[in-house]
C-alpha cells in the first residue's frame, strides 16, 4: 500500500465516521472532503469540483424541479391520492403498492429521478394517512434501487456492463434480460419491508398526529354545513348575461357566492367571483346562505336555476381550489367599526367573511351587518391564491391559522395536462436513448416553465441543495481511489485469491466485492471497475461471460447499506428522518438476501 492510498483511505474512514455520528451535517462533511482532497495532491482543485458539472448531479437537480412541478399542478397529489385510496387505510397495502409503482416506473427511467418525483407524493400520503415518513421513505428507496434490476436501461451500471460485453466481442443483454432476476428480488424486498417496518424511524417531517385544524373542523366549529347551496344557471335563467356587481346578491337575497364552477377547455374549473364576472349558461354557483330567512326553493324558481346535490360539508370536497383561513382583527386595524359590506372586504381581498368569533363562540345569523371589533377572529373563504396573500401581514388583518389542506394546494392545477405530457415525453426520451438523461430532464424543466407548470422562485426552492453538495463531495473519492491504485488492488485480490474456486463461489465473491466497493464509489463507477474483472475471471475459468457480467450488474444496484452509497438513499435521508446507522442496520441483511438470489438464480437462467 502506497502512502497516497493510505491517505485517501484515512480520509474515507474519517468521512464515514462523521457520517455515522451525524455531526456535522452530511453536506458539511462533503464540503470538507472537497477541500481536503486537493490538499493531498492526489486530485486537483478542478477535479475535486468537477462533480458540480457531473451529469448525474445535473439530472438530480433537474428532476427535483420536475417533481415540484408535478406537485404544483396537482399531478403528484392525484397520484398519491390514487395510491392512498387503493391502500384503503392499510399501511401494509400502501407499502406494497408504493414499492410496485416505484419499481415499475424506475424500470424505464432513472431511479434517482423516480425518487425525486415520488418524495413529495409520499410526504402527501404520509400526511393524509398520518404515518411517519420514515415508514415509507426506505421502502421507496429500496424499490427504486431494485428497479435497476428490471431492464437494460433502468440504471447506468447495466449499460456499462452491457457495453463491456459488446466491446469484448460478445452479444449484449436483451432489454428485459434483467427482469427474471429483478422480480424475485422485488417480491422479497416487499416482504422484507413489511417485516421490518416496525424498526423504521417514527420521526420525520410530515408524520405524526395532525395538530393543525382541518377544513371540516372549522365547518363544525362555525356551524357552516347547513349554509351550503349549489345552483346551476339554466339556459332560460334571468341571471344570464348579468354581472355580479349588478345583481348584488348579498344585499338583495342574503347570500354570498363563494366561487363559480365553469366549464373550461379541458375540464371544469373554479373561478373567483368578482363584481365584473358575467354569468353564463352552465355556471354552477357555490353559495353561502348568510340569512336564516332565505328561501332557497323560492330563489331557485324565481331565477330558473337547477338545484344540485349537497356535500353536507360546506364545499370541503373542493379543497383543492377553495380554501379557508382564520385571521384576527388587531387593535389598530382600519377594519374596526366597519362591517363586511362597508369595508368592501371581498372586493379588496378576494375573500368572503363566512364566520366571526367574538371570544370562544361563533356569532350566529347574518354577518353582513356585524361590526368588526379588535380581537375578532374572522373565518375567511376563497381561492388559495387570495388566502396565500394574507401571509403578507398588514395593519388591518393578521393571519392566524391555515388548515392542513393548505399544504396540498396546487397553484398550477389547470396546467396538469401539460405536466403529464412533459413527464411522459421525458420518460420516453430517456427510455429510448434519443437524448441523454440529463439533457431530457433539463428540456423537461424548460418545458414545465414554458407551459406554466412552475416558476423561477419555485425552481430554486424545489432543489435540495444539501443533497447535491453531499453527492458532489463524494464523487472525487472514486478518482482518488483509482489514481492511488486502491481499485486495482481490490480487483487483483479478487482474481488472484478466488480464481480457482467453484463458479458459484466466484459469483458470490464478485457480488460481495462489487457491493462493498459500491459503499464508497458510485454504482456506475463500480460497474466500470468490476465489469472487466468479472469478464476476465470468466475467461480464466473458460466459462460463459454472461452470468458473471449479470452478477456485477445486479450487485451494483444493491446499494442498500449506507445513505451515501447511492443518490437514491441520500435523497430520502432528510424526509425520512434517518440516521446513517438505519441503513446499515436494515440494508445489510437484505443485501445478503440479494446476493443469495443472484448466486442461486443467475446460473439457472444463464448457465456457466
PyMOL commands that set and color helices and strands:
alter all, ss='L'
color gray80, all
select helices_A, chain A and resi 3-21+26-40+45-53+55-72+75-87+91-106+111-129+134-147+156-167+179-199+215-221+225-227+244-247+249-253+296-302+316-318+345-349+384-389+404-408+413-432+437-450+456-462+465-483+486-498+503-517+523-540+545-556+567-576+580-605
alter helices_A, ss='H'
color red, helices_A
select strands_A, chain A and resi 228-233+255-263+268-271+284-289+305-307+322-328+352-358+361-362+377-383+398-402
alter strands_A, ss='S'
color yellow, strands_A
deselect
rebuild
show_as cartoon
